[in-house]
Amino acid sequence: MSSPTLISAGPTTAELLDFALRTAADPEIVGSLPLDPEGRTWVRLDGPGGSEAWLIGWPPGTGTGWHDHAESRGAFATARGRLTEHSLAVRLPSEGWKSLELAPDVDRRRDLTEGTGRGFGLHHVHEVLNESPAEHAVSVHAYYPPLPLIRRYSRSGRVLRLENVERPADWQ
């Protein structure tokens, strides 16, 4: 019996989080990001082990909206300010649906202050927000494998709807 061919696993979620935290603590890298008072800004970084990484600036009151990172695991860390993550504590089917009614008690909230971060696995559905009315936030994000797509959702109460799918050409 032959063993299955092993595909390079790439960096673990813990390694992505370590990278995000170390990079977020580097004042030279964080200071290199141009900040825009009106919209988010981003710069691509070299992530560990072939991962995709981004330095992102968040003006007051901005956010991502609900989305996932498809088949990529990831991590992010706050370098400046504070970010809030709303996520779902449930694994959603990766395809074959347009609208789902979520069970009660699946919502999670996490506040990430400067120097803190979090890792996540495949199919993680969340939104990230800078809820500050006055302070810019900056964060570092890393994903492996590099993002094949991002699925965007709308949410009304317990109903989550798939709205569109973005490919790398849409954000690079």
C-alpha positions in Angstrom: 0.0 0.0 0.0 1.5 3.3 -1.0 1.3 6.4 1.2 -0.5 9.5 -0.2 1.7 12.2 -1.8 2.3 14.9 0.8 1.8 18.5 -0.4 3.8 21.1 1.4 1.7 22.2 4.3 3.2 25.7 4.5 3.2 27.7 7.6 0.8 26.8 10.4 -1.7 29.1 11.9 0.6 29.6 14.9 3.5 30.5 12.6 1.2 33.0 10.7 0.2 34.6 14.0 3.8 34.8 15.2 4.7 36.6 11.9 1.8 39.0 12.2 2.6 39.8 15.9 6.4 40.3 15.1 5.6 42.5 12.1 3.0 44.5 14.0 5.6 45.2 16.6 8.1 46.6 14.0 7.7 50.4 14.1 9.6 50.8 10.8 7.3 48.5 8.8 4.1 49.9 10.5 5.3 53.5 9.9 5.8 52.8 6.2 2.1 52.5 5.5 0.5 55.6 4.0 -2.7 56.4 5.9 -5.8 57.8 4.2 -8.4 59.6 6.3 -11.2 58.4 4.0 -10.5 54.7 3.1 -8.5 51.7 4.0 -5.0 51.5 2.6 -2.8 48.4 2.3 0.7 47.3 1.2 1.6 43.7 0.4 4.3 42.1 2.5 6.5 39.0 2.2 4.9 36.5 4.4 6.6 33.3 5.8 6.8 30.1 3.8 5.0 31.4 0.7 2.1 33.0 2.6 0.4 36.2 1.5 0.7 39.1 3.9 -0.7 42.6 4.1 -0.2 45.7 6.2 -3.6 47.4 6.4 -4.6 50.9 7.6 -8.1 51.4 9.0 -9.5 55.0 9.2 -12.1 55.6 12.0 -15.4 53.8 11.4 -14.2 51.5 8.6 -14.6 47.7 8.3 -14.5 44.8 6.0 -18.0 43.6 6.0 -18.7 39.9 6.5 -16.4 37.6 4.4 -14.3 34.5 4.5 -10.9 33.5 3.0 -12.0 30.3 1.3 -9.5 27.5 1.7 -6.8 29.6 3.4 -6.0 29.7 7.1 -4.8 33.0 8.5 -3.9 35.3 11.3 -3.9 39.0 12.0 -2.5 41.3 14.7 -3.2 44.9 15.6 -0.2 47.2 15.3 -1.9 50.5 16.3 -5.3 51.3 17.7 -8.0 48.7 18.3 -9.9 46.4 16.0 -13.1 44.5 16.7 -13.8 41.1 15.1 -17.2 39.6 14.8 -17.1 36.0 13.8 -19.3 32.9 13.6 -18.6 29.9 15.8 -19.8 27.5 13.2 -18.3 25.9 10.1 -20.4 26.8 7.1 -20.5 24.7 3.9 -17.9 26.0 1.5 -20.2 26.0 -1.5 -23.6 25.1 -2.8 -25.6 27.7 -0.9 -26.7 31.4 -1.3 -28.5 32.0 1.9 -28.4 30.3 5.4 -30.3 30.9 8.6 -27.7 30.8 11.4 -28.5 29.0 14.7 -28.7 31.2 17.8 -25.6 31.7 19.9 -23.0 31.4 17.0 -21.9 35.1 17.2 -18.5 35.9 18.8 -16.9 39.2 19.4 -13.2 39.8 20.1 -11.5 43.2 20.7 -7.9 43.2 19.5 -5.8 46.0 21.0 -2.3 47.0 20.0 0.0 44.0 20.2 -2.7 41.4 20.2 -3.8 39.1 17.4 -5.6 35.9 16.5 -5.3 33.0 14.2 -8.1 31.2 12.3 -8.7 28.1 10.2 -10.3 27.4 6.9 -13.8 28.8 6.1 -13.6 31.3 9.0 -16.4 33.9 8.4 -15.9 37.2 10.1 -15.9 41.0 9.8 -13.2 43.3 11.2 -14.0 46.8 12.2 -12.3 49.9 13.5 -15.1 51.2 15.8 -13.1 54.2 17.0 -14.7 57.6 16.1 -11.3 59.3 15.9 -8.3 56.9 15.9 -6.7 55.2 12.9 -5.8 51.5 13.4 -3.2 49.5 11.6 -2.9 45.7 11.4 -0.9 42.9 9.8 -2.6 39.9 8.1 -1.2 36.7 6.8 -2.8 33.8 4.8 -1.7 30.4 3.6 -2.2 29.3 1.0 -2.3 32.8 -0.7 -5.9 33.8 -1.0 -7.6 32.1 -4.0 -10.7 34.1 -3.4 -12.8 36.0 -0.8 -16.5 35.4 -0.5 -18.5 38.4 0.7 -21.7 38.1 2.6 -24.5 40.3 3.8 -26.2 39.7 7.1 -29.7 40.5 8.3 -30.4 39.1 11.8 -29.7 35.4 11.6 -29.7 35.3 7.8 -26.4 35.2 6.0 -26.4 35.7 2.2 -23.5 35.1 -0.2 -23.3 38.4 -2.2 -20.2 38.0 -4.4 -16.9 36.3 -4.9 -13.7 38.3 -5.4 -10.6 36.9 -7.0 -7.0 38.2 -6.5 -7.2 40.5 -9.5 -9.9 42.4 -7.7 -7.6 43.5 -4.8 -4.0 43.3 -6.0 
